[in-house]
């Protein structure tokens, strides 16, 4: 099916971005990342979003623990040929390893090690506050193994602000739930949603982690029709290069997809993304994979209600941020709805031509917000369409 | 305990979370194919050949001449474990099923309270905070929480899908109304309108079938009826707040009254009182449907000058915070910039 979506070129509104120099933009001669990690027990309370950095280092977002942990996967061998993963019932296999029924395994994220092309899954053993964090590795032979967190080179950075003076409080109920992370130019960008206040910041943490350095924060805003501005948390994002310039391609919690030049991501800045697509109501983008095929740019987007969508992204090349608050441009950008790729729960790039998907029937609940997928969950390589 | 298919004099025992092969003198060196080729423990009471599931992770040791398997993860309640021993020499395998700890199936969770507690919510209400009496399970909110219209019909697409925002104890869930429908000018807002319409009646319904952290349904469901009120478009204005100072020498509560309800969890932590000797310790309470904040001091008030210190992140029900509305209409007014992260309201105790 070939459909069209509304594409809005959004006015940037008030001139808010201060001209500061931001370390994100500076390509740095970083010290060896894996050498900065120290062996020992990685204190993970939960395992949520994943991101790979250089040298096979895996960043794990721990929302309940209020931290990001960098783990050395010790997985540095490049494959001899394209990795074809095909594991049926990966949830049942993980459940078997840890001694529970498959319904007690919640898979939280999927990423591929860009060196070894092995797939990594973060998961929970159990569904309550005592759930145990798991990091599973799936190789091209379909073997499922668990990373031992008891003795692994690691380092962590706390995302928790200094505790407020509240002597009566028992356990601090505030949690910044990490919704996504990505590694760009020596920094880990971390997006989160607070369970208390709405206003939230995108954090940029220099890698390797330094003690007590939580990184610069910046406010992410969204403007609609050049008129209404909202501080708008980012839900999912990926690095993206357009004409040699580094962007992040982000989906807000209020649905629109935007592009943000990394050079705009300055400490303390109010940053507004330029909307490239508004996928509309009753839907949430889950994961995005930008890629190039036959000389054209595409973005593969997995969604809750809309399913898998392939955005034809060549026109992004010509988009420029607009400074005037009054300019509104509405245009249509074609996309293909990929009906053959159903029930995609997780999507991750494998290499230039392939992706890995985790599929399973959506859990009970409304189509735009289904519960965790019902097993068996299958992990497989697909060619980028 | 389950059944056993005993062969020869071998048996499998479970003690202190480990599994032991009794009646077999284990060699001191591991077989070429690993101990797991001889002895393995599987989750589930029956093999599922189609799935080809691996055995439990764990470590092996020869203790007192017997082979012992120590699982890496503790037993889970309600799960059966199948231990299989393959005696060297080709004798028939020995299999025994063990049960994890029994599941406690007595319901004990209920919804204790929901904020905002008012029965009128602004049409751009941003969040709900649901407090449970026991730790709950993740992954069920989308199917267990419903907003019903006045005819009892479930309204679709009301809440923000995605990650469930729990506190660390899984006893408070934060639900966010879809900001794409609240925020003016977006496709969702224009196609569907705001989730709540002024003047209409609604009910928040929470199903009893929601599983607590043990997997047991709740004691009872929950229902809260409310009416849609006008949208709140302006940031809270501290100049409109009324601070009622207590009398010196008493332990009366200091009361701060707001013209409209504020965000409950933020009221609990974003207001403080400081005096000549620093922060005033005491007990905070929130009353009158989140329009009143009270601080009862631990020590009687001393006469003097005090100030109420407020984090500018304090939000009203619609996500407007001090100095900044949730969605700013850039044509109507210029954003007021508040320097710093707190504001102070002075008062005197006499």
Interface residues (C-beta under 8 A of the other chain):
Chain A: X6 X13 X14 X64 X88 X89 X92 X93 X95 X96 X97 X98 X99 X100 X101 X104 X106 X124 X125 X126 X127 X128 X129 X130 X131 X132 X144 X146 X164 X165 X166 X167 X168 X169 X171 X172 X173 X174 X175 X177 X179 X193 X194 X195 X196 X197 X198 X199 X222 X223 X224 X225 X226 X227 X228 X229 X230 X231 X232 X235 X253 X254 X255 X256 X278 X279 X280 X281 X282 X284 X304 X325 X363 X364 X365 X366 X368 X369 X370 X371 X372 X376
Chain B: X42 X43 X44 X48 X51 X53 X54 X55 X56 X57 X71 X72 X73 X74 X75 X76 X78 X79 X81 X126 X127 X135 X136 X137 X138 X139 X140 X142 X143 X156 X157 X159 X160 X161 X162 X163 X165 X166 X167 X168 X169 X170 X172 X174 X176 X178 X179 X180 X181 X183 X184 X185 X186 X187 X188 X191 X192 X211 X212 X213 X214 X215 X263 X265 X266 X268 X269 X272 X279 X281 X283 X284 X313 X315 X319 X321 X324 X326 X327 X328 X329 X330 X331 X335
